[in-house]
């Protein structure tokens, strides 16, 4: 049941997102579109309540409950950034707004960008850990919660790997191609 609900929440996320952006830009109803976009967190609340009820009704805690916690954590950590990114592109394509700037490609600006994205992953790991710990306390049977404890390690392993990748951008920042930096220097000199 929980896996089907996770799938339904994921599908619902994208349906609400598409509906919200379509209403906002195609039908030119920004408030109604915003209301649809603000309905997305309700999907996570539904998943959280359904997971808690499943555990309350005596279901054995298993991988589906852990996956639900990670899904909610991911949505909290990265959902806003995803919606904002898609909103910028929808505004450009459907609303006539200028094309949104992409992430920086080189140097410390790229490292800062990657650090910001990693903070979303860190937030996701914290939220998932809190939800998993609450479920462990709720079940209150050490012999039944080993799968939930394992999902905490999954969350922190993902955050750690992402952190190492982010750190690599800080230690070895990507350099602009030689032609591009030469053109940039010529433009700067011409402006002086």
C-alpha positions in Angstrom: 0.0 0.0 0.0 2.8 2.5 0.9 4.7 1.9 -2.3 1.5 2.7 -4.3 0.9 5.8 -2.2 4.5 6.9 -2.8 4.0 6.5 -6.6 0.7 8.3 -6.4 2.3 11.2 -4.5 5.1 11.4 -7.1 2.6 11.4 -9.9 0.4 13.9 -8.0 3.4 16.2 -7.5 4.1 16.4 -11.3 0.3 16.7 -12.1 -0.1 19.5 -9.6 3.1 21.2 -10.9 2.0 21.0 -14.5 -1.5 22.1 -13.7 -0.3 25.0 -11.5 2.2 26.2 -14.1 -0.4 25.8 -17.0 -3.0 27.8 -15.1 -0.5 30.4 -14.1 0.9 31.0 -17.5 -1.4 29.7 -20.2 -4.7 30.7 -18.6 -3.1 33.8 -17.0 -4.5 33.1 -13.6 -1.4 33.5 -11.3 -3.2 33.2 -8.0 -5.1 30.1 -8.9 -1.8 28.6 -10.3 -0.1 29.5 -7.1 -2.8 27.8 -5.1 -2.3 24.6 -7.1 1.4 24.8 -6.5 0.9 25.3 -2.8 -1.2 22.2 -2.7 1.9 20.1 -3.4 3.0 19.9 0.3 -0.4 18.4 1.1 0.7 15.3 -0.8 3.6 14.8 1.6 1.3 15.3 4.6 -1.0 12.6 3.1 1.9 10.2 2.7 3.1 10.9 6.3 -0.3 10.3 7.8 -0.8 7.1 5.7 2.6 5.8 6.8 1.8 6.5 10.5 -1.6 4.9 10.2 -0.1 1.8 8.6 2.4 1.5 11.4 -0.4 2.1 14.0 -2.5 -0.6 12.5 0.3 -3.1 13.2 2.1 -3.3 9.9 5.7 -4.5 10.3 8.1 -1.6 9.6 9.8 -2.4 6.3 11.6 -0.8 3.4 8.4 0.9 2.2 8.2 3.0 5.4 11.9 3.9 5.1 11.4 4.9 1.4 8.4 7.1 2.4 10.6 8.9 4.9 13.3 9.4 2.3 10.8 10.6 -0.3 9.4 13.2 2.2 12.9 14.3 3.1 13.8 14.7 -0.6 10.7 16.8 -1.2 11.4 19.0 1.7 15.1 19.4 0.8 14.8 19.8 -3.0 11.1 20.4 -3.8 11.1 24.2 -3.5 14.2 24.5 -5.7 12.7 22.2 -8.3 9.5 24.1 -8.4 11.3 27.4 -8.7 13.5 26.1 -11.5 10.5 24.8 -13.5 8.5 28.0 -12.8 11.3 30.1 -14.3 11.4 28.0 -17.4 7.6 28.0 -17.7 7.6 31.8 -17.3 10.1 31.9 -20.2 8.4 29.5 -22.5 4.8 30.2 -21.7 4.8 33.7 -20.2 7.3 35.6 -22.3 9.7 36.2 -19.5 13.5 36.3 -20.2 15.3 33.0 -20.2 16.3 32.1 -16.6 20.0 32.1 -15.9 21.5 28.6 -15.5 23.8 27.7 -12.7 27.3 29.0 -12.9 29.6 26.7 -14.8 33.1 27.5 -13.5 35.1 28.5 -10.6 34.0 29.3 -7.0 30.6 30.4 -8.2 30.0 26.9 -9.3 31.3 25.6 -6.0 28.9 27.9 -4.1 26.0 26.6 -6.3 26.9 23.0 -5.6 27.1 23.8 -1.9 23.6 25.2 -2.0 22.3 22.1 -3.7 24.1 19.9 -1.2 22.4 21.8 1.7 19.1 20.6 0.2 20.4 17.0 0.4 21.6 17.6 3.9 18.1 18.9 4.8 16.6 15.8 3.2 18.8 13.6 5.3 17.9 15.4 8.5 14.1 15.3 7.8 14.3 11.6 6.8 16.3 10.8 9.9 13.8 12.6 12.2 10.9 10.8 10.6 12.6 7.5 10.8 13.5 8.1 14.5 9.9 9.1 15.2 8.7 5.9 13.6 11.2 3.8 15.6 10.0 5.4 18.8 6.4 4.9 17.7 6.8 1.2 17.0 8.9 0.8 20.2 10.1 -2.7 19.5 13.8 -3.0 18.8 13.4 -6.4 17.0 11.0 -4.8 14.4 12.8 -1.6 13.5 16.1 -2.8 12.0 14.9 -1.9 8.5 14.1 1.6 9.6 17.5 2.0 11.2 19.1 0.9 7.9 17.3 3.7 6.0 18.9 6.3 8.2 22.3 5.1 7.0 21.0 5.3 3.4 20.0 8.9 3.9 23.4 9.9 5.4 25.4 7.8 2.9 23.6 9.8 0.1 24.3 13.1 1.8 28.0 12.1 2.4 28.6 11.1 -1.2 26.9 14.3 -2.5 29.0 16.2 0.0 32.2 14.7 -1.3 31.2 15.6 -4.9 30.4 19.1 -3.7 33.7 19.3 -2.0 35.5 18.4 -5.2 34.1 21.5 -6.8 35.6 23.6 -4.0 39.0 21.8 -4.0 39.3 21.5 -7.8 37.2 24.3 -9.3 36.3 23.9 -12.9 38.2 26.4 -15.1 36.7 28.2 -18.0 37.9 27.1 -21.4 40.9 29.1 -22.7 39.0 30.6 -25.6 36.2 31.8 -23.4 38.5 33.4 -20.8 40.5 35.1 -23.6 37.3 36.6 -25.1 36.2 37.7 -21.6 39.5 39.4 -21.0 39.2 41.2 -24.4 35.7 42.4 -23.5 36.9 43.7 -20.1 39.8 45.5 -21.7 37.5 47.0 -24.3 35.2 48.3 -21.6 38.0 50.1 -19.8 
